[in-house]
Amino acid sequence: MSEKKLLLIDGFNLLSRAYFATSYNRTNEQLMNSKGVYVNALRVFYQKIFNLIRDHKITHLSVVWDVKRNETARRLKYDFYKSTRFELPEPLIHQYETCRDVSQSIGIHQISLSPYEADDLMGAISKKWSHGECYIYSNDHDLFQLLSETTSQIIAGKQGDRIYSKDNFQQDYGISPEQWVDVKALLGDKSDNIPGCPGIGEKSALPLIQQYKTLEGIYEHIDQLEPSLYRHKNKLLKGKESAIISKELSRIICDIEELEPFQSDDLKLGIHTDTLILLLDRLELKIKLDQYGA
């Protein structure tokens, strides 16, 4: 029996990147098919998924979606979380709705669950997966926390996709993936409006975690910091509360009780080929489907 391989797609990450990459300097009409349906992001979205299935011999698949921003546990507790993000363009929202409908019709498993974000669901599912390799497709570096011996991240780049493993991460950063949340606690995240520890930047956050292992470890040794790191003491003390909150916001939740009944067979790949070809034709999407004989 061939090895099982799970692919988790960060749905909004892929769909939004597909949208903005193909909508720049184009009118709304140029984003539509002849029937007036927005399709520019959908073409890229599905072509990418089917390429990933083929290239990595995927046997199990789920597209993981975020819930509305105001429904997330982090936003409900901290109203500043992601408060600086712009509203999504209407053409992208329309394509999200179409994408959900099409994916359901052609047999692609999808999941979203309030009050959790897509990162949390991918974390919980990847931790439960024990049947072979797991790939997470996303350009979100927050997901580095989830890297393990069996879980890698596929990151898109100008030179093509890169499979980023736990070993790659440790070589690049000199810490374990589990410690990435401590680095994020210090750095924060402007895109999510996570404050971090003001005054602590990339050149100091990583050495602090390399030396003291965790955010808590830094504060346990705050009066005995290494000479090269002692100059950060006042900033660390002043930003302690902010850093602690930032760690809470940055930590991916992998223990989700609602997913306990979840079975790996629920994710088994089973594309309804006839329906797929019909819907692609109806949407006027030209996609290569070599692996499905189309």
Backbone bond lengths (Angstrom), bond angles and torsions (degrees), N, CA, C in turn:
res aa  C-N    CA-C-N  psi(-1)  N-CA   C-N-CA  omega(-1)  CA-C   N-CA-C  phi
1 M - - - 1.465 - - 1.535 109.30 -
2 S 1.337 117.25 132.41 1.455 120.64 -179.81 1.518 110.65 -70.23
3 E 1.314 116.17 155.00 1.463 121.23 -177.67 1.519 110.66 -67.53
4 K 1.324 115.55 140.14 1.453 120.26 176.63 1.528 109.28 -79.25
5 K 1.319 115.68 139.65 1.461 121.30 179.35 1.524 108.99 -132.85
6 L 1.324 115.13 124.79 1.456 121.70 -178.83 1.526 110.35 -101.20
7 L 1.325 115.90 134.58 1.463 122.03 174.69 1.523 108.63 -118.63
8 L 1.332 116.51 121.27 1.460 122.43 174.88 1.525 107.99 -107.15
9 I 1.328 115.76 120.47 1.456 121.58 -179.18 1.517 109.74 -99.64
10 D 1.321 117.00 124.05 1.455 122.31 172.20 1.534 106.44 -75.51
11 G 1.338 116.17 95.21 1.450 121.61 -167.02 1.514 115.16 -56.69
12 F 1.330 117.72 -52.85 1.458 119.97 -177.95 1.523 111.47 -68.32
13 N 1.315 117.48 -33.29 1.454 120.42 178.53 1.523 110.20 -60.39
14 L 1.333 116.45 -46.92 1.463 120.60 -179.68 1.526 111.40 -70.86
15 L 1.327 117.48 -47.23 1.458 120.05 -175.93 1.527 112.01 -64.77
16 S 1.322 117.66 -41.68 1.468 120.20 -178.97 1.523 111.47 -69.92
17 R 1.343 117.02 -39.21 1.465 118.51 176.42 1.519 110.52 -64.22
18 A 1.326 116.10 -39.03 1.469 120.53 177.59 1.522 110.39 -63.39
19 Y 1.318 116.26 -40.27 1.471 120.21 -178.87 1.530 111.50 -65.61
20 F 1.330 116.30 -53.09 1.464 118.79 -175.05 1.526 112.39 -69.06
21 A 1.321 117.26 -28.34 1.462 120.27 178.69 1.525 112.07 -70.68
22 T 1.334 116.51 -24.53 1.467 119.57 -175.29 1.524 113.64 -113.92
23 S 1.329 117.63 4.92 1.472 120.14 -177.67 1.525 112.81 -112.23
24 Y 1.323 116.82 -8.18 1.466 119.63 -176.09 1.533 110.78 -60.87
25 N 1.324 115.76 128.77 1.459 122.71 175.54 1.531 112.96 63.17
26 R 1.337 116.52 25.39 1.453 120.39 178.71 1.519 109.86 -122.10
27 T 1.316 117.30 147.81 1.460 121.52 177.67 1.525 109.81 -78.16
28 N 1.318 116.14 162.64 1.459 119.88 177.84 1.523 111.68 -57.22
29 E 1.339 115.93 -38.01 1.460 119.52 -179.31 1.523 111.42 -62.38
30 Q 1.310 117.28 -31.99 1.463 121.12 179.69 1.528 112.37 -74.95
31 L 1.323 116.94 -11.30 1.460 121.34 178.41 1.524 111.92 -93.66
32 M 1.331 115.97 -2.37 1.459 121.19 -174.51 1.528 111.68 -104.59
33 N 1.331 114.61 161.08 1.461 118.86 168.18 1.529 108.52 -86.68
34 S 1.334 117.46 -174.64 1.463 120.70 -175.56 1.525 113.16 -67.27
35 K 1.361 116.09 -14.52 1.466 120.38 -179.76 1.521 112.19 -96.12
36 G 1.334 116.76 4.33 1.452 120.03 178.87 1.516 114.60 82.77
37 V 1.339 117.31 17.49 1.460 122.04 178.70 1.535 108.99 -97.72
38 Y 1.315 116.63 130.30 1.464 119.93 177.56 1.533 109.96 -67.09
39 V 1.334 116.18 128.32 1.470 119.50 -174.76 1.530 114.18 -140.05
40 N 1.331 118.85 -2.05 1.468 119.52 -172.18 1.527 112.88 -59.69
41 A 1.338 117.06 -40.77 1.467 120.02 -179.89 1.522 111.64 -77.93
42 L 1.329 116.83 -32.08 1.461 120.84 -178.20 1.519 111.87 -62.28
43 R 1.320 116.19 -39.96 1.471 119.32 -179.44 1.520 110.35 -60.38
44 V 1.318 116.96 -47.68 1.469 121.39 -179.22 1.527 110.21 -67.10
45 F 1.332 116.32 -41.43 1.468 122.21 -178.54 1.527 110.96 -56.77
46 Y 1.317 116.57 -53.97 1.469 119.24 -175.70 1.522 112.43 -74.05
47 Q 1.330 117.15 -35.09 1.459 117.74 177.02 1.525 110.39 -61.07
48 K 1.335 115.97 -40.41 1.457 119.92 -179.71 1.516 111.28 -65.77
49 I 1.316 117.22 -44.05 1.464 119.89 -179.27 1.523 111.12 -61.04
50 F 1.320 117.01 -45.29 1.463 119.06 -177.49 1.530 111.55 -70.91
51 N 1.331 117.18 -30.49 1.466 119.79 173.85 1.528 110.86 -66.08
52 L 1.323 116.46 -41.22 1.463 120.62 179.62 1.530 110.87 -65.33
53 I 1.325 116.74 -42.01 1.461 120.95 177.84 1.526 110.02 -58.04
54 R 1.325 115.87 -45.61 1.467 120.83 -178.83 1.525 111.82 -68.85
55 D 1.309 116.99 -49.28 1.464 121.15 -171.93 1.526 112.82 -67.96
56 H 1.329 116.91 -31.65 1.463 120.38 -175.23 1.529 113.19 -110.65
57 K 1.331 115.14 9.25 1.477 120.72 176.58 1.540 110.76 52.14
58 I 1.324 115.17 51.48 1.459 122.56 -176.17 1.529 110.85 -71.14
59 T 1.331 115.64 134.60 1.467 121.07 177.20 1.528 112.25 -109.87
60 H 1.330 116.66 -22.52 1.461 121.78 -178.48 1.531 108.22 -134.68
61 L 1.319 115.88 143.16 1.468 119.55 -171.59 1.519 111.12 -150.65
62 S 1.330 115.73 142.17 1.466 120.51 169.35 1.526 109.00 -146.93
63 V 1.319 115.60 136.97 1.466 121.41 170.88 1.520 106.73 -96.19
64 V 1.319 116.12 122.30 1.464 122.10 -173.63 1.522 109.05 -106.21
65 W 1.329 115.79 124.71 1.468 120.86 -175.08 1.526 110.82 -112.71
66 D 1.329 114.64 147.85 1.460 120.80 170.66 1.519 110.02 -75.21
67 V 1.327 115.83 153.18 1.457 120.78 168.96 1.526 107.59 -89.28
68 K 1.324 117.39 175.59 1.453 119.97 179.11 1.523 110.28 -58.92
69 R 1.311 115.29 143.03 1.467 121.79 -173.78 1.522 112.60 -52.49
70 N 1.333 116.70 -42.59 1.462 120.59 -175.86 1.526 113.20 -74.19
71 E 1.339 117.00 -6.94 1.466 120.58 -179.95 1.525 112.52 -93.62
72 T 1.327 117.89 -9.54 1.454 119.61 -173.34 1.529 111.46 -76.76
73 A 1.323 115.24 148.72 1.465 120.45 -179.34 1.527 111.19 -59.83
74 R 1.325 116.94 -37.22 1.473 120.34 -178.44 1.524 110.62 -66.06
75 R 1.331 116.55 -42.87 1.473 119.94 -179.50 1.525 111.08 -70.24
76 L 1.317 117.46 -35.91 1.463 120.69 179.51 1.529 111.29 -64.57
77 K 1.342 116.40 -30.93 1.463 119.92 -178.93 1.529 111.32 -89.36
78 Y 1.340 116.28 -37.53 1.474 121.19 -178.78 1.527 108.39 -126.38
79 D 1.330 116.25 103.81 1.463 119.20 -172.38 1.530 113.20 -69.24
80 F 1.328 118.04 -13.88 1.463 120.14 178.96 1.531 112.01 -80.37
81 Y 1.329 117.11 -15.34 1.462 121.59 -176.52 1.535 110.38 -62.42
82 K 1.317 116.48 123.18 1.476 124.93 -179.80 1.528 112.74 57.65
83 S 1.335 116.61 22.05 1.467 119.71 -176.80 1.521 112.48 -74.87
84 T 1.328 117.80 -15.01 1.462 121.11 -178.04 1.525 113.05 -93.74
85 R 1.313 117.06 0.39 1.465 119.54 -178.66 1.527 110.81 -75.39
86 F 1.351 114.78 144.05 1.452 120.38 178.16 1.529 110.04 -76.86
87 E 1.317 115.46 158.10 1.458 120.33 174.17 1.525 109.18 -68.72
88 L 1.315 116.64 148.62 1.461 120.97 -179.26 1.525 110.67 -72.31
89 P 1.339 117.69 144.31 1.470 120.19 176.73 1.531 110.49 -63.54
90 E 1.323 115.99 144.91 1.467 120.70 -179.41 1.530 112.89 -56.02
91 P 1.358 119.34 -43.01 1.466 118.87 179.14 1.533 113.18 -59.97
92 L 1.330 116.69 -31.66 1.460 120.43 178.07 1.531 110.31 -72.87
93 I 1.325 117.33 -40.14 1.463 120.93 178.09 1.532 110.33 -62.58
94 H 1.327 115.98 -43.33 1.472 119.85 178.17 1.529 110.75 -59.15
95 Q 1.342 116.22 -41.37 1.465 119.53 -177.74 1.527 111.79 -73.40
96 Y 1.311 116.76 -29.26 1.467 119.65 172.81 1.525 109.84 -61.24
97 E 1.319 116.14 -47.29 1.473 120.25 -179.70 1.519 111.33 -63.13
98 T 1.328 116.87 -42.88 1.463 120.70 177.47 1.517 110.69 -63.69
99 C 1.306 115.92 -40.94 1.466 121.89 -178.66 1.529 110.74 -62.05
100 R 1.317 117.34 -42.89 1.466 120.51 178.57 1.529 110.48 -61.10
101 D 1.331 115.61 -44.24 1.466 120.17 -178.34 1.532 111.70 -66.29
102 V 1.332 116.32 -46.17 1.459 120.56 -178.37 1.522 110.69 -64.50
103 S 1.325 116.85 -44.22 1.473 120.72 -177.99 1.522 110.69 -61.85
104 Q 1.319 116.36 -39.99 1.460 119.49 177.89 1.533 110.55 -64.27
105 S 1.319 116.60 -41.77 1.465 121.19 -176.80 1.525 112.53 -66.78
106 I 1.341 116.90 -33.88 1.474 119.08 -175.05 1.527 112.56 -95.41
107 G 1.341 116.61 1.29 1.462 119.13 173.23 1.509 115.74 92.22
108 I 1.316 117.35 21.01 1.473 120.35 175.30 1.527 108.45 -89.57
109 H 1.329 116.26 123.30 1.464 120.29 179.89 1.521 110.00 -67.01
110 Q 1.327 115.66 137.15 1.463 122.01 177.36 1.525 108.54 -132.74
111 I 1.335 114.83 153.16 1.460 118.37 177.57 1.525 110.05 -149.81
112 S 1.316 115.10 139.00 1.469 123.47 167.34 1.528 105.19 -147.99
113 L 1.305 116.01 148.76 1.470 119.19 -173.50 1.522 109.78 -154.94
114 S 1.312 116.97 110.66 1.460 121.95 176.65 1.544 108.91 -72.65
115 P 1.349 117.29 140.35 1.458 130.83 8.43 1.539 112.80 -99.44
116 Y 1.326 117.21 26.74 1.462 120.50 -174.67 1.528 111.70 -91.86
117 E 1.323 114.76 151.21 1.458 120.87 175.41 1.526 109.77 -93.36
118 A 1.318 115.54 166.85 1.466 120.40 -178.29 1.525 111.19 -56.49
119 D 1.328 117.66 -39.27 1.463 121.16 179.34 1.526 110.93 -56.98
120 D 1.332 116.18 -42.51 1.460 120.56 -179.13 1.528 111.14 -64.85
121 L 1.319 116.56 -44.43 1.460 120.24 -179.21 1.529 111.03 -64.96
122 M 1.329 116.74 -41.25 1.464 119.54 177.30 1.520 110.64 -64.65
123 G 1.327 116.29 -36.06 1.457 120.05 177.08 1.509 111.83 -64.92
124 A 1.331 116.46 -47.18 1.460 120.54 -178.13 1.526 111.41 -65.46
125 I 1.327 117.14 -42.87 1.468 120.30 -178.37 1.524 110.97 -68.90
126 S 1.328 116.81 -42.48 1.474 119.48 -179.09 1.525 111.02 -64.67
127 K 1.334 117.53 -35.00 1.462 120.57 178.68 1.529 111.56 -70.68
128 K 1.322 116.64 -32.11 1.465 120.83 179.55 1.527 111.76 -77.87
129 W 1.326 117.22 -24.02 1.462 121.91 -176.00 1.531 109.94 -70.46
130 S 1.321 116.47 126.24 1.469 119.91 -176.26 1.530 111.78 -138.44
131 H 1.340 115.94 27.22 1.460 119.67 -172.64 1.522 113.71 -115.18
132 G 1.328 117.66 10.83 1.462 120.12 -178.17 1.517 109.82 145.97
133 E 1.315 116.16 -153.08 1.463 120.91 -177.74 1.522 111.41 -75.92
134 C 1.318 114.38 149.29 1.459 122.06 173.69 1.525 107.96 -126.42
135 Y 1.329 116.07 129.44 1.464 121.62 176.29 1.521 108.85 -114.79
136 I 1.337 115.82 134.00 1.463 121.38 174.25 1.522 107.24 -109.94
137 Y 1.328 116.94 120.15 1.462 119.80 179.95 1.521 109.10 -97.36
138 S 1.331 115.22 109.02 1.466 121.50 179.60 1.520 108.70 -171.03
139 N 1.316 116.03 151.37 1.466 120.91 174.03 1.527 112.14 -97.27
140 D 1.317 116.70 9.40 1.463 122.42 -178.35 1.535 109.98 -81.67
141 H 1.329 116.22 113.42 1.466 120.47 -177.85 1.525 113.06 -71.34
142 D 1.332 117.59 -13.78 1.468 119.52 174.94 1.520 110.71 -58.17
143 L 1.330 116.12 -28.90 1.463 121.68 -175.62 1.522 113.05 -73.62
144 F 1.319 117.99 -4.84 1.470 120.52 175.48 1.530 110.91 -57.01
145 Q 1.333 117.01 -24.64 1.470 120.91 177.60 1.521 112.23 -58.55
146 L 1.333 116.67 -25.71 1.462 121.49 -171.88 1.522 113.51 -91.90
147 L 1.321 117.57 -5.22 1.461 120.53 -178.53 1.525 110.42 -63.12
148 S 1.328 114.87 139.54 1.470 119.69 -179.83 1.517 108.73 -152.48
149 E 1.318 116.32 -172.67 1.466 120.12 178.85 1.527 111.18 -61.67
150 T 1.311 117.28 -27.64 1.469 120.41 -176.98 1.522 113.68 -113.05
151 T 1.340 118.11 -11.58 1.470 121.11 -177.72 1.518 110.65 -112.73
152 S 1.343 115.84 124.31 1.458 122.92 176.72 1.519 109.06 -124.56
153 Q 1.321 115.38 162.32 1.458 120.56 179.68 1.523 109.24 -112.22
154 I 1.320 116.69 134.09 1.462 121.32 175.27 1.520 107.04 -97.41
155 I 1.327 116.13 117.57 1.461 122.42 -175.23 1.519 109.32 -114.01
156 A 1.322 116.81 127.81 1.461 121.59 179.96 1.524 110.15 -78.91
157 G 1.312 116.25 142.35 1.458 121.63 178.10 1.509 110.96 -147.41
158 K 1.324 116.59 172.52 1.461 120.80 -178.42 1.520 112.07 -63.17
159 Q 1.324 116.33 -28.51 1.467 120.69 -179.78 1.534 111.59 -94.12
160 G 1.332 116.35 9.78 1.460 120.08 -178.07 1.511 111.58 109.87
161 D 1.317 115.57 178.84 1.460 120.86 -178.61 1.527 111.39 -71.00
162 R 1.327 114.41 148.34 1.456 120.77 174.16 1.520 109.11 -125.28
163 I 1.327 116.75 130.32 1.462 120.61 173.59 1.519 107.47 -85.48
164 Y 1.322 115.42 115.44 1.460 121.81 -175.20 1.525 108.37 -106.06
165 S 1.320 116.25 113.97 1.462 122.44 -173.25 1.526 112.01 -101.60
166 K 1.312 115.02 173.90 1.458 121.13 174.67 1.529 110.39 -59.14
167 D 1.323 117.63 -41.81 1.466 121.22 178.87 1.521 111.06 -63.36
168 N 1.345 117.61 -41.42 1.466 120.77 177.27 1.525 110.33 -59.39
169 F 1.313 115.86 -44.25 1.459 120.95 -178.91 1.522 111.29 -62.25
170 Q 1.327 116.52 -46.77 1.465 120.22 -177.96 1.527 111.30 -65.24
171 Q 1.326 116.76 -35.12 1.469 119.77 176.80 1.524 110.93 -67.70
172 D 1.335 116.81 -37.32 1.466 121.18 -177.65 1.525 112.66 -75.65
173 Y 1.334 117.40 -36.27 1.465 120.36 -169.85 1.526 114.93 -117.40
174 G 1.317 117.89 -16.59 1.459 119.75 178.29 1.515 114.86 69.13
175 I 1.323 116.16 22.31 1.463 121.97 175.77 1.529 107.97 -137.33
176 S 1.323 117.23 173.84 1.454 120.75 176.52 1.525 109.19 -87.92
177 P 1.341 118.40 156.91 1.471 119.99 177.56 1.522 113.01 -55.47
178 E 1.338 116.93 -33.69 1.469 119.91 -179.75 1.524 112.02 -62.88
179 Q 1.330 116.80 -24.93 1.468 120.34 -179.42 1.529 113.36 -84.37
180 W 1.334 116.25 -6.69 1.463 119.26 -178.36 1.526 111.35 -61.25
181 V 1.330 117.28 -34.07 1.456 120.40 179.81 1.525 110.69 -63.83
182 D 1.323 117.56 -29.68 1.468 120.43 178.27 1.523 111.23 -72.39
183 V 1.326 115.80 -36.30 1.468 119.59 174.53 1.526 109.51 -64.15
184 K 1.346 116.10 -44.78 1.462 120.63 179.71 1.533 111.47 -63.59
185 A 1.330 116.53 -31.55 1.468 120.18 178.61 1.518 110.60 -62.03
186 L 1.328 116.41 -36.16 1.462 120.73 178.95 1.521 112.23 -80.18
187 L 1.326 116.86 -40.22 1.460 121.40 -175.09 1.523 112.58 -79.81
188 G 1.343 116.66 -33.17 1.446 119.69 -172.26 1.523 110.60 71.45
189 D 1.320 115.58 -169.54 1.461 120.82 -178.14 1.524 108.22 -154.34
190 K 1.329 116.52 108.98 1.464 120.27 -177.10 1.514 111.97 -61.83
191 S 1.338 116.99 -37.98 1.465 119.71 -176.56 1.524 112.04 -65.18
192 D 1.329 117.11 -28.70 1.467 121.61 178.72 1.530 112.00 -102.22
193 N 1.330 116.61 2.16 1.467 122.53 -177.30 1.530 112.01 58.43
194 I 1.331 115.62 38.77 1.462 121.81 173.80 1.529 106.79 -93.20
195 P 1.334 118.69 120.45 1.464 121.12 -167.96 1.527 115.61 -71.12
196 G 1.343 118.26 -32.32 1.458 119.67 -174.53 1.517 111.17 69.16
197 C 1.312 115.64 -155.80 1.468 121.15 176.63 1.527 107.18 -108.39
198 P 1.322 118.74 105.19 1.471 121.33 -175.70 1.529 112.39 -52.19
199 G 1.323 114.91 132.67 1.457 120.82 178.85 1.515 114.52 93.66
200 I 1.327 116.92 -11.89 1.464 120.80 178.01 1.521 108.41 -99.18
201 G 1.324 116.74 115.89 1.457 121.72 -177.07 1.519 112.08 -108.30
202 E 1.319 115.14 -172.45 1.463 121.17 -175.75 1.527 112.54 -60.08
203 K 1.334 117.44 -36.30 1.463 120.40 -176.07 1.529 112.99 -71.38
204 S 1.324 116.70 -17.92 1.468 119.66 -179.53 1.524 113.14 -111.33
205 A 1.336 118.43 -28.99 1.470 120.76 -177.00 1.524 111.56 -63.11
206 L 1.318 117.19 -48.16 1.456 120.01 -177.33 1.526 112.44 -64.72
207 P 1.350 120.30 -47.46 1.472 119.25 176.63 1.529 113.27 -58.92
208 L 1.321 117.40 -34.66 1.463 120.10 178.63 1.530 111.22 -63.87
209 I 1.324 116.87 -42.84 1.465 120.14 179.74 1.523 110.78 -74.43
210 Q 1.314 117.19 -36.00 1.472 119.25 176.00 1.527 110.59 -59.83
211 Q 1.315 116.93 -37.63 1.457 121.26 -177.03 1.529 112.73 -81.62
212 Y 1.347 117.06 -41.63 1.463 119.91 -170.95 1.538 113.44 -113.18
213 K 1.323 116.91 5.11 1.479 124.73 168.81 1.525 114.79 74.78
214 T 1.334 117.90 -47.15 1.462 121.04 -177.02 1.527 109.38 -140.03
215 L 1.327 115.48 168.03 1.460 120.28 174.92 1.523 109.90 -60.89
216 E 1.332 115.87 -43.10 1.462 120.19 179.51 1.530 111.12 -62.95
217 G 1.350 115.84 -36.16 1.462 120.30 178.71 1.518 112.43 -63.54
218 I 1.325 116.47 -35.11 1.466 120.66 177.47 1.528 109.78 -61.16
219 Y 1.334 115.77 -47.78 1.468 118.69 -176.19 1.520 112.49 -73.54
220 E 1.318 117.65 -25.01 1.465 120.47 173.73 1.524 111.40 -66.80
221 H 1.337 116.12 -27.76 1.475 121.32 -178.27 1.528 112.04 -112.12
222 I 1.323 116.94 21.00 1.459 120.44 -171.71 1.530 112.83 -60.22
223 D 1.326 117.25 -26.85 1.464 119.55 -179.91 1.524 112.62 -92.62
224 Q 1.327 116.61 -4.35 1.467 120.56 179.13 1.531 111.23 -126.70
225 L 1.327 116.89 35.68 1.456 120.07 -179.51 1.520 110.91 -62.76
226 E 1.320 115.53 146.82 1.463 120.70 175.51 1.528 109.44 -55.81
227 P 1.338 117.57 146.30 1.476 120.20 -178.15 1.527 114.12 -50.99
228 S 1.327 116.50 -38.61 1.474 119.52 -178.00 1.525 112.27 -72.08
229 L 1.342 116.88 -15.40 1.462 121.24 -177.80 1.531 112.52 -112.24
230 Y 1.340 116.63 -8.64 1.469 120.88 -173.81 1.530 112.04 -62.17
231 R 1.348 116.64 -29.25 1.466 119.84 -177.61 1.533 112.95 -64.23
232 H 1.349 115.84 -13.41 1.464 119.70 -180.00 1.533 112.13 -91.49
233 K 1.327 117.39 -0.55 1.470 120.53 -172.16 1.522 112.79 -56.37
234 N 1.323 117.99 -50.36 1.464 120.32 -176.09 1.522 111.90 -63.21
235 K 1.328 116.65 -39.79 1.465 120.14 178.42 1.526 110.55 -65.32
236 L 1.326 115.76 -39.71 1.463 120.02 179.19 1.521 111.40 -65.03
237 L 1.322 116.70 -42.01 1.460 120.47 179.54 1.528 110.95 -66.65
238 K 1.314 116.03 -43.81 1.462 120.61 -179.05 1.529 111.29 -65.46
239 G 1.337 116.22 -34.80 1.458 119.95 -175.74 1.519 114.18 -100.52
240 K 1.328 117.75 16.50 1.472 120.65 -174.86 1.526 112.50 -59.54
241 E 1.311 117.33 -50.28 1.471 119.58 -178.04 1.525 110.86 -61.98
242 S 1.317 115.70 -42.08 1.461 120.54 179.39 1.530 111.35 -62.25
243 A 1.339 116.37 -40.56 1.463 120.81 -179.93 1.524 111.26 -67.09
244 I 1.329 117.29 -39.56 1.464 121.33 179.81 1.531 110.47 -64.12
245 I 1.345 116.25 -43.56 1.466 120.22 177.34 1.531 110.20 -65.15
246 S 1.314 116.16 -38.57 1.461 120.47 -179.59 1.519 111.77 -64.92
247 K 1.319 117.13 -34.86 1.464 119.71 176.68 1.521 110.06 -67.01
248 E 1.316 116.33 -41.36 1.465 120.12 177.84 1.529 110.92 -60.06
249 L 1.326 116.28 -42.66 1.460 120.74 -178.92 1.527 112.18 -71.36
250 S 1.314 116.84 -31.37 1.468 121.14 -175.03 1.522 113.08 -84.89
251 R 1.307 117.67 -21.83 1.463 120.44 -176.25 1.527 110.86 -70.44
252 I 1.317 116.16 127.04 1.455 121.72 176.37 1.523 109.36 -77.67
253 I 1.319 116.23 129.80 1.464 121.76 -178.56 1.524 108.55 -84.11
254 C 1.321 116.81 115.22 1.469 120.49 -178.10 1.528 112.75 -106.44
255 D 1.320 116.96 -9.66 1.460 121.25 -179.99 1.525 108.11 -104.12
256 I 1.337 116.13 94.08 1.460 121.56 -176.95 1.524 108.52 -117.95
257 E 1.318 115.06 108.71 1.464 120.79 -174.14 1.523 111.94 -58.52
258 E 1.333 117.08 -36.35 1.462 120.45 -177.03 1.528 112.81 -64.18
259 L 1.337 116.82 -18.72 1.462 120.07 -179.46 1.527 112.89 -95.20
260 E 1.306 117.95 3.01 1.463 120.68 -179.50 1.528 112.99 -57.75
261 P 1.352 119.25 -40.50 1.466 119.15 179.49 1.529 112.90 -75.25
262 F 1.317 116.70 -5.02 1.461 122.35 -173.97 1.523 110.81 -65.25
263 Q 1.331 116.79 131.03 1.458 122.22 -178.85 1.529 110.62 -114.30
264 S 1.325 116.78 144.67 1.459 120.71 -178.82 1.522 112.44 -61.32
265 D 1.331 117.20 -29.86 1.461 119.96 179.73 1.525 111.88 -65.65
266 D 1.331 116.41 -19.91 1.456 119.78 176.84 1.528 111.07 -62.43
267 L 1.324 115.81 -23.59 1.462 121.34 -175.44 1.526 113.26 -98.83
268 K 1.310 117.15 3.44 1.457 120.06 -176.20 1.522 110.52 -60.34
269 L 1.318 115.62 130.74 1.462 121.71 -176.01 1.522 110.48 -68.10
270 G 1.317 115.59 127.92 1.466 120.00 179.03 1.519 109.67 -154.39
271 I 1.326 116.40 75.78 1.462 121.28 -177.89 1.532 110.80 -72.28
272 H 1.324 116.42 131.63 1.461 121.67 175.14 1.538 107.64 -83.09
273 T 1.322 115.77 92.55 1.460 120.91 -169.13 1.519 113.19 -59.56
274 D 1.318 117.26 -44.33 1.471 119.88 -178.01 1.526 110.90 -62.04
275 T 1.331 116.04 -43.53 1.469 120.33 179.13 1.520 110.20 -66.26
276 L 1.336 116.99 -39.57 1.457 121.70 178.78 1.525 110.78 -58.29
277 I 1.311 116.88 -51.05 1.471 121.09 -178.21 1.521 110.57 -62.72
278 L 1.327 116.74 -40.18 1.463 121.35 179.05 1.519 111.66 -62.27
279 L 1.343 116.50 -46.33 1.461 119.99 -177.24 1.528 111.83 -70.88
280 L 1.315 116.71 -37.28 1.460 118.95 177.35 1.530 110.63 -63.10
281 D 1.320 115.74 -39.10 1.461 120.39 178.10 1.525 110.09 -66.60
282 R 1.335 116.98 -41.86 1.460 121.36 -178.99 1.526 111.25 -64.56
283 L 1.330 115.99 -36.21 1.470 120.64 179.88 1.526 112.71 -86.25
284 E 1.344 115.58 -5.59 1.475 122.32 -179.28 1.527 110.91 62.78
285 L 1.319 115.44 41.80 1.459 121.56 178.95 1.523 109.27 -100.34
286 K 1.302 115.82 119.02 1.464 120.45 178.62 1.528 108.92 -92.99
287 I 1.318 115.35 103.75 1.462 121.69 -176.76 1.516 109.16 -129.97
288 K 1.340 115.84 136.36 1.465 120.37 177.35 1.521 109.42 -80.11
289 L 1.312 115.44 127.86 1.461 121.52 -178.67 1.516 109.65 -126.55
290 D 1.326 116.20 57.98 1.471 121.57 -176.39 1.516 111.92 -54.33
291 Q 1.335 115.75 -42.65 1.466 119.54 -174.53 1.532 112.92 -70.77
292 Y 1.350 115.57 -14.06 1.460 119.47 178.93 1.524 112.32 -109.83
293 G 1.316 116.17 12.10 1.461 120.77 176.99 1.506 113.43 69.59
294 A 1.327 116.74 28.49 1.465 119.85 -179.46 1.523 110.33 -134.40
